[in-house]
Amino acid sequence: MRSHKINIIPSHQIDLTKWDDCILKSDNGFIYATSSYLNAMTDDWYGLIMNDYKTIMPLPCRKKLGINYLYTAPFMQQLGLIGDEDINPNAVIIALQTFAKYGDYFFNFKNSFIESYDSVKNYNNFILDLSVDYKNILNNYSTNLQRNLKKAQSENIEYFISEDIQQTLKLHQRLQSKNILHVTSHDYDRFENLCFLEKEKEQCFVRQVKNKSGEILSAAILLKDNRRIYNIINATTHEGKNSNANHFLMDKIIQEFAGKNLLFDFEGSNIAGVQNFYEMFGTLNQPYFHWHYNKLPFPLKLFKR
């Protein structure tokens, strides 16, 4: 284990080329950590940097009463330390808690060192290897999923490649906003702008399932980098649930990209019903870690749990 100088600097001082290059080369460099994603979705962010960008860590940050605190930005699943793993975890934790006295933060799947600290919870994240052919993937589907797909195929529903980011986001907001109260209309606007930016780089695409009347039953906005396809936005109507449209949608996306050297990242979940749905596809659980800490001075400590 090596000891490197730890620098925490504001985003406007960061060498974004080196930052994004570290993410591109690291197997735990997620799309959420790229400078474009952070710029679009956070109020402000800093970067923890070691060894000339060999190790980096994005830090979404807000300030209250002159005190920095780390927060979880919408549509941003896991961040954490990215790159060279030969670091001193305790030194990193001390640096973080010196910089921000309060933190609500998600470390990525490779940062298992954080499990030894207090107030850490594991979150499920199900992934599917798309590098094999579709037939091999299909063979690992559960019996229930295969039965549901047969039912869906008898419902006269169809898979569409769509360009309509706004329509799909509005559907998601209408159907899911009550379940994600912390996500505001402004957050959706920010994400919409991000999607158009990523679409220009061919890293955002929309897939939909419609009935014979042309009504959307299930839809997804997916982001893509050099390693993963991310199931960021996924929404299914009541009619769509009755016709297993989301089963059909996920299967068609998998079929479309099967044989490519990518992982399909379902993005969750610890909710039992969603977890069971993702597991039906023969997925692997790759947990990540939520860390909460409170080093605020008294009496502020009492008001921020």
C-alpha positions in Angstrom: 0.0 0.0 0.0 1.4 3.3 -1.1 1.0 6.7 0.4 0.2 9.5 -2.1 -0.5 13.1 -1.6 -4.2 13.7 -1.6 -5.5 16.8 -3.3 -9.2 17.9 -3.2 -9.8 20.7 -5.7 -12.9 22.4 -7.3 -14.1 21.2 -10.6 -13.0 24.3 -12.5 -9.3 23.6 -11.5 -9.4 20.0 -12.7 -7.7 18.8 -15.8 -10.8 17.3 -17.3 -8.9 15.4 -20.0 -6.8 13.5 -17.4 -9.9 13.1 -15.2 -12.0 11.5 -18.0 -9.1 9.4 -19.2 -8.8 7.8 -15.8 -12.5 6.9 -15.9 -12.1 5.5 -19.4 -9.2 3.2 -18.4 -10.6 2.0 -15.1 -13.0 -1.0 -14.8 -14.8 0.9 -12.0 -15.0 4.1 -13.9 -18.7 4.7 -14.3 -20.4 7.2 -16.6 -21.8 9.0 -13.6 -18.2 10.1 -12.7 -17.4 11.7 -16.1 -17.0 15.5 -16.1 -20.0 16.0 -18.4 -22.3 14.0 -16.1 -21.1 15.7 -13.0 -21.3 19.2 -14.6 -24.9 18.4 -15.7 -26.3 16.8 -12.6 -24.6 18.4 -9.5 -24.9 21.8 -7.9 -21.2 21.8 -7.5 -18.4 19.2 -7.4 -14.9 18.7 -6.3 -12.4 16.1 -7.2 -10.1 14.1 -5.0 -7.0 13.4 -7.0 -3.9 11.3 -6.2 -0.7 10.5 -8.2 -1.4 12.8 -11.2 -4.9 11.5 -11.8 -4.1 7.8 -11.5 -6.7 7.7 -8.7 -9.7 10.1 -8.6 -12.9 10.5 -6.6 -15.8 12.7 -7.6 -17.3 14.7 -4.7 -20.7 16.2 -5.4 -20.8 19.1 -2.9 -23.1 21.7 -1.4 -22.4 24.3 1.3 -24.5 25.5 4.2 -23.5 28.0 6.8 -20.0 27.9 5.2 -19.7 24.1 5.8 -19.1 21.7 2.9 -21.2 18.5 2.8 -21.3 15.6 0.3 -24.6 14.8 -1.2 -26.1 12.2 -3.6 -27.2 13.8 -6.9 -30.2 12.5 -8.8 -29.7 9.8 -11.4 -26.2 9.1 -10.1 -25.8 5.6 -8.7 -22.2 5.1 -7.6 -19.1 7.1 -7.6 -16.2 6.4 -5.1 -12.5 5.9 -5.7 -11.6 5.2 -9.3 -8.4 3.9 -10.8 -5.3 2.8 -8.8 -6.4 0.6 -5.9 -3.1 0.7 -4.1 -4.1 3.5 -1.7 -4.3 4.1 2.0 -8.1 4.0 2.8 -7.7 5.7 6.2 -5.9 8.6 4.6 -8.7 9.0 2.1 -11.4 8.9 4.8 -9.6 11.5 6.9 -9.2 13.8 3.9 -12.9 13.5 3.0 -14.1 14.2 6.6 -11.7 17.2 6.8 -13.1 18.6 3.5 -16.8 17.9 4.3 -18.1 17.5 7.8 -21.2 15.7 6.7 -21.5 13.1 4.0 -24.1 11.0 2.2 -22.2 9.1 -0.5 -22.2 6.0 -2.7 -18.9 4.2 -3.3 -18.6 1.9 -6.3 -18.5 -1.9 -6.2 -14.7 -2.2 -6.0 -14.4 0.1 -2.9 -15.2 -2.7 -0.5 -12.7 -1.3 2.1 -15.5 1.1 3.1 -17.5 -1.8 4.6 -15.2 -1.7 7.7 -16.4 1.8 8.6 -19.5 2.7 10.5 -22.9 3.5 8.9 -22.3 1.6 5.6 -25.0 -0.2 3.8 -24.8 -2.5 0.8 -27.0 -1.8 -2.2 -27.8 -4.4 -4.9 -26.8 -3.8 -8.5 -27.6 -6.5 -11.0 -25.5 -6.8 -14.2 -25.6 -9.1 -17.2 -22.7 -10.0 -19.5 -23.7 -9.2 -23.1 -20.5 -10.5 -24.6 -22.0 -14.0 -25.3 -24.6 -14.7 -27.9 -28.3 -14.2 -27.3 -29.1 -17.9 -27.2 -26.7 -18.5 -24.3 -28.2 -15.5 -22.4 -31.7 -16.8 -23.1 -30.8 -20.2 -21.7 -30.1 -18.6 -18.3 -33.5 -16.9 -18.1 -35.7 -18.2 -15.4 -38.7 -20.4 -16.3 -41.1 -17.6 -15.1 -39.4 -15.1 -17.4 -39.6 -17.3 -20.4 -43.3 -17.9 -19.7 -43.9 -14.2 -19.3 -42.1 -13.5 -22.6 -44.3 -16.0 -24.4 -47.4 -14.2 -23.0 -46.0 -10.8 -24.0 -45.4 -12.0 -27.6 -49.1 -13.0 -27.8 -50.2 -9.5 -26.8 -49.6 -7.8 -30.2 -47.0 -5.5 -28.8 -43.9 -4.2 -30.6 -40.4 -3.0 -29.9 -39.4 0.4 -31.2 -36.1 2.3 -31.6 -37.1 5.9 -30.6 -35.5 9.3 -30.6 -38.0 10.8 -28.2 -36.1 11.5 -25.0 -38.6 14.1 -23.8 -41.6 11.8 -24.2 -40.0 9.0 -22.3 -38.8 11.3 -19.5 -42.3 12.7 -19.1 -43.7 9.2 -18.9 -41.2 8.3 -16.2 -42.0 11.5 -14.3 -45.7 10.9 -14.4 -45.4 7.2 -13.3 -42.5 7.4 -10.9 -42.4 10.8 -9.3 -44.4 9.7 -6.3 -41.7 7.1 -5.6 -38.7 9.5 -5.9 -39.9 12.6 -4.1 -36.3 13.9 -3.8 -36.1 14.2 -7.6 -37.5 17.6 -8.7 -38.7 18.9 -12.0 -35.5 20.8 -12.3 -33.6 17.6 -11.9 -35.5 16.1 -14.8 -34.7 19.2 -16.9 -31.0 18.7 -16.0 -31.1 15.1 -17.0 -32.9 15.8 -20.2 -30.1 18.3 -21.2 -27.5 15.6 -20.2 -29.3 13.0 -22.4 -29.2 15.3 -25.5 -25.5 15.9 -24.8 -24.8 12.2 -24.5 -26.9 11.5 -27.6 -24.6 13.7 -29.7 -21.8 11.3 -28.6 -24.0 8.3 -29.4 -24.1 7.4 -25.7 -27.8 7.9 -25.1 -30.7 6.0 -26.7 -34.4 5.3 -26.2 -36.3 2.1 -26.6 -40.0 1.7 -26.3 -42.7 -1.0 -26.4 -46.1 0.0 -27.8 -49.5 -1.7 -28.3 -51.2 -1.9 -31.7 -52.8 1.5 -31.1 -49.4 3.1 -30.8 -49.6 3.8 -27.0 -46.4 3.4 -25.0 -46.6 0.5 -22.6 -43.0 0.5 -21.4 -40.0 2.7 -22.2 -36.3 3.1 -21.3 -33.6 5.7 -21.6 -30.3 4.0 -21.6 -26.8 5.5 -21.4 -23.7 3.8 -22.8 -20.0 4.0 -22.3 -17.1 1.7 -23.4 -18.0 -0.9 -20.7 -21.7 -0.7 -19.8 -25.3 0.0 -21.0 -27.1 1.7 -18.1 -30.8 1.2 -17.5 -31.1 4.8 -16.1 -34.8 5.5 -16.8 -37.4 2.8 -17.1 -41.2 3.2 -16.8 -44.1 0.9 -17.5 -47.8 1.8 -17.5 -50.6 -0.2 -15.8 -51.6 -1.8 -19.2 -47.9 -2.5 -19.8 -47.6 -4.4 -16.6 -50.6 -6.5 -17.5 -49.0 -7.5 -20.8 -45.5 -8.0 -19.4 -44.3 -5.2 -21.6 -41.2 -4.4 -19.5 -40.1 -8.1 -19.6 -40.5 -7.8 -23.4 -38.6 -4.5 -23.5 -35.6 -5.7 -21.5 -35.4 -8.9 -23.5 -35.4 -7.0 -26.8 -32.7 -4.6 -25.6 -30.6 -7.6 -24.5 -31.2 -9.3 -27.8 -30.2 -6.1 -29.7 -26.9 -5.8 -28.0 -26.0 -9.5 -27.3 -22.6 -10.4 -28.6 -21.0 -7.0 -27.8 -18.3 -6.6 -25.2 -20.6 -4.8 -22.8 -22.4 -5.3 -19.5 -26.0 -4.5 -19.1 -26.4 -2.6 -15.9 -29.9 -2.9 -14.5 -29.2 -0.2 -11.8 -30.5 -1.8 -8.7 -32.4 -2.8 -6.6 -33.0 -3.5 -2.9 -36.8 -3.5 -3.5 -37.8 -7.1 -3.4 -40.1 -7.1 -6.5 -37.6 -5.2 -8.6 -34.8 -7.4 -7.4 -36.8 -10.6 -8.4 -37.5 -9.1 -11.8 -33.8 -8.4 -12.5 -32.7 -11.8 -11.2 -35.0 -13.6 -13.7 -32.6 -12.5 -16.5 -29.7 -14.6 -15.0 -27.9 -11.6 -13.7 -25.0 -11.2 -11.3 -25.3 -9.1 -8.2 -22.5 -6.6 -8.0 -23.2 -4.6 -4.8 -22.0 -1.0 -4.1 -21.9 0.8 -0.8 -23.7 3.7 0.8 -21.7 5.6 3.5 -23.2 8.2 5.8 -21.3 10.2 8.3 -21.8 13.2 10.5 -18.8 15.2 11.8 -20.7 18.4 12.2 -20.0 20.5 15.3 -22.5 20.7 18.1 -25.3 21.7 17.9 -25.5 21.4 14.1 -24.9 17.7 14.5 -28.3 17.4 16.1 -30.2 18.9 13.2 -28.6 16.9 10.4 -29.0 13.1 10.8 
